[in-house]
Structure formats: structure tokens, C-alpha cells
Amino acid sequence: MPRFHPSHLLFSALLCITAPAATATAIEPALSAATPLVIGESFAIASAVLGETRHINVYTARAWDTPPDAPLPVLYMPDGGIAEDFLHIAGLLQVSVANGTMRPFRLVGIANTQRRRDLTGPTGDAKDRAIAPVVGGAAAYRSFIRDELMPQVRQRYRGTGETAIVGESLAGLFVVETLLLEPQLFDHYLAFDPSLWWNRGFLPSQAAGLLGRQGGSKRSLYIASSSEAGIASEVQRLATVLEQSAPKGLDWHVERMPQESHGTIYHPAALKAFRAVFAPKMDKL
């Protein structure tokens, strides 16, 4: 009978260990090709008002029983680029509509080119003018929204005629300025930590007179402020004016959120605002 050397046993053991690994490598499947993840639509506008091309992102938040062709209200959003606030606000709309805490809406995000130019009004403060090569372009930006963007959105998508605008920081400043200077442009105004310190607090100081010129058309204003002292104090100054001078048709609310910072307020404030302002309409019995 042949004798087995211990080395034969070692060789057999190594075969048992290595052979399955070689087989697994041989049958490993090839990687599939990756494809883009699409959640909405984008289009461009060659703006004559601004003298540049502006990119627009659109997301539609429908409920499970919303017909695909149902007309929807529209929420406009500065800071609406993919690398800006578009994705997290689109996600908030999606989950809020899905869980029934707000009505279906269409989000229209405007990507920035020169943010500090577009979202600020004129200023006499040298420190304000130093934040960017060009500031004070809010009137032109508002004209772009009114005369170029909104007509295209109405042409491209079925709407109910109801419109809203949401913004934080300088975008919040633009939202408040638009309410005070051109209140008929939107039905709902949502401003989170608005930079009302701009131009030495011009808007809060002029708010009483500007509100006094407005009629009784129905609209809403929702403002939230964080622990940022320079902003919270100006929001409080505006709130005092609203308590005394808000026109009859303006449904307004100021939400103080001292637990949030300027950098964290947008998402939690938007959640509160969407539930309050865009709550589902109850059917009349």
C-alpha cells in the first residue's frame, strides 16, 4: 500500500481553499451601466430682461389619486439650482403631499447666476455694496419672473392660477420686498430668516406706508426667524408693523424658531409653513 506524505495532505487542503475562490471570480457578473436619476424637468429661458440665459428646474408633487393632467398651483423658488435648495425642497413637497399634510403642488426652481445681484434691492450702505460686484437688481429679477418665467410656466403646464414664492436669507428679503412692492404677483409669500437688515433695515422702516397703499386682496405671508440676532430683531420690527398696519386681506404669521440657526432654518421652517399655508382644503359638508 502506498504511503502518503504529510505534504500531500497540505496540498489537498490548499486546493480545497483556493479552488472555490477561483470559481467565484470566474462567474462574477459584469457591472450594469448606470443611468441618470430623473426626478423632474429642466428648461432654459433666454432672458431679454436680464441679458442672459436662465435655467429652470421643475418638480411636480402629486398625491396618489391626482390625475396626471390635473391643474396644480405653482410654488416659485429662487435659489432653485440642483446644487442649491431645489432638491431638499422638492423632497419636502413629495413627502408632505404623500402623507396628506399639504396639497399637490408644482415647484419651479430658478437656478442662480448672480445671486446677490438678483435678490437685493438698492442700498445706500457701503457695506452692502461691498458683498458683490453688482447689487440692487431685484426689480429686474422680479420683471424676469413676471414677464418671462411665469408666462412660460403657464404655457408649459396646466395651473390653477394659484401661485406662491418661497425663499431664505437674501431670497427671503426678495420675497418680503415683492410682497410690499408688488403684492398682486403671488397669492402666498413664504420668507425664512429674511435679510431685512439690508439697506439699514429699509423694508421694515417703510413697511407701514407700503402696506397702507395695498387694497384688500386676499393673500398670505409666512415669516420664520432663527436665533440670528440681526435678523430676528428686524423680523420683530416688521411683525410690529404688521400688527398695526396689515391690510384686511393679508393673512400673516410670524414663526419664531430660536432653536434654529441661520444655516439650519430653511428645511424645518418650510415644513411648518407648507403645513400651515398649503394645508389640504376640507370638503364642505
Sequence and secondary structure as in RCSB ss.txt:
>XXXX:A:sequence
MPRFHPSHLLFSALLCITAPAATATAIEPALSAATPLVIGESFAIASAVLGETRHINVYTARAWDTPPDAPLPVL
YMPDGGIAEDFLHIAGLLQVSVANGTMRPFRLVGIANTQRRRDLTGPTGDAKDRAIAPVVGGAAAYRSFIRDELM
PQVRQRYRGTGETAIVGESLAGLFVVETLLLEPQLFDHYLAFDPSLWWNRGFLPSQAAGLLGRQGGSKRSLYIAS
SSEAGIASEVQRLATVLEQSAPKGLDWHVERMPQESHGTIYHPAALKAFRAVFAPKMDKL
>XXXX:A:secstr
     HHHHHHHHHHHHHHHHHHHHHT            SEEEEEEETTTTEEEEEEEEEE  TT  TT  EEEE
EESS STTTTHHHHHHHHHHHHHTTSS  EEEEEE  SSHHHHT      HHHHTTSSS   HHHHHHHIIIIIH
HHHHHHS EEEEEEEEEETHHHHHHHHHHHH GGG SEEEEES  TTHHHHHHHHHHHHHHHT  S  EEEEEEE
 S HHHHHHHHHHHHHHHHH  TTEEEEEEE TTS TTTSHHHHHHHHHHHHS       
